[in-house]
Amino acid sequence: MGIFSGDGKIINSTSLYGVTGKDWNEAGGILAASGKSKRSKNLLVIDVAEFPQISNQETAQSEQKFIPRNPLNLEVFKLGIPLEGSSAETGALSYFRYDLLGKSQEAILAEQAAQKSQIQGIFESLYPHQIEWLTEAKTNEELVRDRVQFLLVRVEGRQADLMQSMGLEPIQGEEGAKTVVKYYIKLIVRDELYIGPEWDGDSDWKVALTNFLNNLKKNKTSRRRFRT
């Protein structure tokens, strides 16, 4: 089990919670007991689910920090671009979409091709370094072996919530309530998340991607909307 991403994907993290039993009833009993032993902070059924920590490794993964600058060495290693229906992290369900359920492999490939054609033009004009299109599940080890050390990640949500989760001072009012798309880059080998020197989320994903790629050219770290 994992936290629902809220953007059409089931799981967007490798920090998952699970229990093991000899059958469904035993596993269900263990899960129910775990829930009773931890008081939830959720006040509404529709709120984001919480899972108890079960290992030091999971705790470390759940404390990932967003870094307000651009990653180094983009010119040395490839940037992986996951297309919908694939997983670039673990081969699990990290990039799985509900709307792909029941579709044939041919239909999924057609959707991936359409998505690639939309993104490709933006990258060709704004990103001078190597990229690799990720259309199937690969482990981190396989990606690094293929010189893919960076991943392009897309998230979508309420602008103020996204900014706060990334350590920024959130925009208030109508602007903060807007649903926007934000891109960032994950460095696989160190599990670091780079959001760039400036906030560049936008309600139009093409504008958001264009802004993000333009901001990759900036070397200095902007303090705009950052907490002091």
C-alpha positions in Angstrom: 0.0 0.0 0.0 1.1 3.6 -0.6 -0.2 7.1 -0.5 -2.4 8.0 -3.5 -0.7 10.6 -5.6 -4.0 12.4 -6.4 -3.0 12.9 -10.1 -4.2 9.8 -11.8 -1.4 7.5 -10.7 -1.8 4.9 -8.0 1.6 5.1 -6.3 4.3 7.7 -6.8 6.7 6.6 -4.1 8.8 3.6 -3.3 8.1 4.0 0.4 5.4 1.4 0.7 3.7 -0.2 3.7 2.8 -3.9 3.8 2.0 -6.9 6.0 2.5 -10.6 5.5 0.3 -13.5 6.6 -0.3 -17.1 5.6 -3.6 -16.2 4.1 -5.9 -13.2 3.5 -7.6 -13.4 6.9 -4.3 -13.4 8.8 -2.9 -10.5 6.8 -6.1 -8.6 7.2 -6.1 -9.1 10.9 -2.5 -7.8 11.2 -3.4 -4.7 9.1 -6.5 -4.0 11.2 -4.4 -4.3 14.4 -1.9 -1.8 13.0 -4.6 0.7 12.3 -6.1 0.4 15.8 -2.7 1.0 17.5 -2.0 4.3 15.7 -4.4 7.2 16.0 -5.0 8.8 12.6 -4.6 12.5 12.0 -7.2 12.3 9.2 -10.4 14.0 9.9 -12.2 13.1 6.7 -12.6 9.8 4.9 -11.3 11.4 1.7 -8.2 12.7 3.3 -4.8 11.2 2.4 -4.3 7.9 4.0 -1.6 7.4 6.6 0.6 4.3 7.1 2.7 3.5 10.2 6.4 3.4 9.7 7.8 -0.2 9.6 11.5 0.3 9.1 14.3 2.7 9.3 14.7 2.5 5.5 11.2 3.6 5.0 11.6 6.5 7.4 14.6 7.7 5.5 12.7 7.4 2.2 9.7 9.3 3.5 11.9 12.3 4.5 13.0 13.1 1.0 13.8 16.8 0.7 13.1 19.0 -2.3 16.2 21.0 -3.3 15.6 24.6 -4.7 18.2 24.5 -7.4 19.2 22.7 -10.6 21.0 19.4 -10.5 24.6 19.2 -11.6 26.0 17.0 -14.4 22.9 17.0 -16.6 25.3 17.2 -19.6 27.1 14.0 -18.4 24.2 11.6 -17.7 20.9 11.0 -19.5 17.6 12.4 -18.3 14.9 9.6 -18.3 11.4 10.7 -19.3 8.8 8.1 -18.2 5.8 7.8 -20.4 2.4 7.0 -18.9 1.8 3.3 -18.3 5.5 2.7 -17.4 7.5 2.7 -14.2 10.9 4.2 -14.1 11.6 3.4 -10.5 10.9 -0.1 -9.4 8.8 -1.9 -12.0 5.9 -1.7 -9.6 3.0 0.7 -10.0 4.8 4.0 -9.7 3.5 5.4 -12.9 0.4 3.2 -13.4 -2.8 5.0 -14.4 -6.4 3.9 -13.7 -7.4 4.9 -17.3 -5.1 2.2 -18.7 -6.8 -0.6 -16.9 -8.1 -3.2 -19.5 -6.3 -1.6 -22.4 -4.3 -3.7 -24.8 -0.5 -3.3 -25.1 -1.1 -1.8 -28.5 -3.4 0.9 -27.1 -1.0 1.7 -24.3 1.9 2.0 -26.8 -0.3 4.3 -29.0 -1.0 6.6 -26.0 2.7 6.6 -25.2 3.6 7.6 -28.7 1.1 10.4 -28.6 2.5 11.7 -25.3 6.0 11.5 -26.6 5.2 13.5 -29.7 3.8 16.3 -27.5 6.8 16.4 -25.2 9.5 15.8 -27.8 9.2 19.2 -29.6 9.6 21.1 -26.3 12.7 19.1 -25.4 14.3 19.4 -28.8 14.0 23.2 -28.7 15.0 23.7 -25.0 17.0 20.8 -23.7 20.5 20.4 -25.2 21.5 17.2 -23.3 20.8 13.5 -23.7 17.4 12.1 -22.9 16.0 8.5 -22.8 12.3 7.7 -23.3 11.2 5.2 -20.7 8.3 3.1 -22.0 8.6 0.0 -19.8 9.4 -0.9 -16.2 13.1 -0.7 -15.2 14.8 -0.9 -11.8 17.0 1.9 -10.6 20.0 -0.4 -11.2 19.1 -0.9 -14.8 18.6 2.8 -15.3 22.0 3.7 -13.9 23.6 0.9 -15.9 22.2 2.6 -19.0 23.6 6.0 -17.8 20.2 7.3 -16.8 20.9 9.0 -13.5 18.1 11.6 -13.7 14.3 11.2 -14.0 11.8 13.9 -15.0 8.9 13.7 -12.6 5.5 15.4 -13.1 3.1 16.2 -10.3 -0.3 17.9 -10.4 -2.3 19.4 -7.6 -3.5 22.5 -5.8 -0.7 25.1 -6.2 -0.5 26.1 -2.6 -0.3 22.5 -1.4 2.4 21.6 -3.9 4.5 24.6 -2.9 4.1 23.8 0.8 5.1 20.2 0.3 8.2 21.3 -1.6 9.3 23.6 1.2 8.2 26.9 -0.4 6.0 29.7 1.0 2.7 28.9 -0.6 0.8 31.4 -2.7 -2.5 32.4 -1.1 -5.9 33.2 -2.5 -7.2 32.2 -5.9 -3.7 31.6 -7.3 -2.9 29.2 -4.5 -6.2 27.3 -5.1 -5.5 26.7 -8.8 -4.7 23.2 -10.0 -1.2 23.3 -11.6 1.4 21.0 -13.0 4.9 21.1 -11.6 8.0 19.3 -13.0 11.1 18.4 -11.1 14.1 16.1 -11.5 15.0 13.2 -9.3 18.7 12.1 -9.0 18.4 8.4 -8.7 21.7 7.5 -7.1 21.1 9.9 -4.1 17.3 10.1 -4.1 17.5 13.9 -4.4 14.6 15.9 -5.8 15.5 19.2 -7.6 12.7 21.6 -8.2 14.7 24.4 -9.8 15.7 27.9 -8.7 12.2 29.4 -9.3 8.6 28.3 -8.9 7.4 27.4 -12.4 4.2 25.5 -12.0 1.3 26.3 -14.4 -2.2 25.1 -15.1 -1.0 24.3 -18.7 1.4 21.4 -18.6 3.2 22.6 -21.7 3.8 26.0 -20.1 5.0 24.3 -16.9 7.4 22.1 -18.8 8.7 25.0 -20.9 9.2 27.1 -17.8 11.0 24.3 -16.0 13.4 23.6 -18.9 14.1 27.3 -19.2 14.9 27.5 -15.5 17.3 24.6 -15.9 19.6 27.1 -17.6 19.8 29.3 -14.5 22.7 28.6 -12.2 21.8 30.8 -9.2 19.4 29.8 -6.5 16.4 32.1 -6.2 15.0 32.9 -2.8 11.7 34.0 -4.2 8.9 32.4 -2.1 11.3 30.4 -0.1 11.0 30.2 3.7 13.7 31.9 5.6 
